[in-house]
Amino acid sequence: MQIFWREIEKGHTVDFEFESAFAGSFNFAGIFTIAPDYGVFNIRFNGQQIATHLDLFHPSVSIKEIPLGKVSLKSGKNTLTVELIEYPQGLTKSCFGIDKLIFSNQ
């Protein structure tokens, strides 16, 4: 499933929740949308800061796998929190998109 959040104002946050049957420490990456109307974000996973100033601006729309380090995945509910901290240059709103969450032991 794709997450697409639009018309975001600076300082706004959103929590995305998902369920997992597994628990443990995993390497985490996301397949993110990058585009001209995408800004800079902070991202937390289960309350832990995993990305600071993640810049998703790109002159054309594309997707990109971005590794975000080790996270503690819980069995049951997990939360990905996204906060817009900077607009794309010249804009007063932003978008955010993520297409896939990747957890691996490698």
C-alpha positions in Angstrom: 0.0 0.0 0.0 1.2 3.5 -0.7 1.1 6.4 1.7 0.5 9.7 0.1 0.1 12.8 2.3 -0.4 16.2 0.6 -1.1 19.8 1.4 1.3 19.5 4.4 2.1 22.6 6.4 5.5 23.1 8.1 5.6 21.6 11.6 2.7 19.2 11.0 3.1 15.6 11.9 1.2 12.4 11.1 1.5 8.9 12.6 1.2 5.9 10.4 0.5 2.6 12.2 1.0 -0.9 11.0 0.9 -4.4 12.6 3.8 -6.8 12.6 3.9 -10.5 13.5 7.6 -10.3 14.2 9.7 -8.5 16.8 13.4 -7.7 17.0 16.2 -5.4 15.7 16.1 -5.0 12.0 17.7 -2.8 9.3 15.0 -0.5 8.0 14.7 1.2 4.6 11.8 2.8 2.7 10.9 3.2 -0.9 10.1 7.0 -0.9 8.6 9.2 -3.6 10.9 12.1 -4.5 9.5 15.0 -6.4 9.5 18.8 -7.0 6.8 19.4 -4.4 8.3 17.2 -1.7 10.1 18.9 1.3 12.4 18.0 4.2 11.2 15.7 6.9 12.1 14.2 10.3 11.0 10.6 10.8 10.6 8.6 14.0 10.0 4.9 14.3 8.2 3.8 17.5 9.3 7.1 19.1 13.0 6.8 18.1 14.4 9.4 15.7 15.7 7.6 12.6 15.9 10.4 10.0 16.7 14.1 10.5 16.4 16.5 7.6 15.5 13.8 5.1 15.3 15.8 1.9 12.8 14.3 -0.6 13.0 17.1 -3.2 13.9 16.0 -6.7 13.4 17.9 -10.0 11.3 15.1 -11.4 8.9 12.5 -9.8 10.7 9.2 -9.1 11.1 6.7 -6.3 14.2 6.0 -4.2 15.2 3.4 -1.7 16.6 5.2 1.4 18.2 3.2 4.3 17.2 4.6 7.7 19.3 2.3 10.0 18.4 -0.2 12.7 15.0 -0.1 14.4 13.3 -2.1 17.1 10.3 -3.7 15.5 7.5 -4.7 17.9 5.2 -7.7 17.5 1.8 -5.9 17.1 1.4 -2.2 16.6 4.3 -0.1 15.3 4.2 3.6 14.5 6.1 5.6 11.8 5.9 9.4 12.6 6.6 11.9 9.8 7.1 15.7 10.4 7.5 18.3 7.7 10.4 20.7 8.8 11.1 22.6 5.5 9.1 23.4 2.4 10.4 22.8 -1.1 12.0 26.0 -2.4 9.4 28.5 -3.4 6.4 26.6 -2.0 4.2 26.9 1.1 2.9 23.4 1.1 4.5 20.0 0.6 3.8 16.3 -0.1 5.1 13.1 1.3 5.0 9.6 -0.2 6.3 6.2 0.8 5.6 3.0 -1.3 7.2 0.3 0.8 8.7 -0.4 4.2 11.7 -2.9 4.1 12.9 -4.7 7.2 15.9 -7.0 6.9 18.5 -8.8 9.1 21.4 -8.0 6.7 
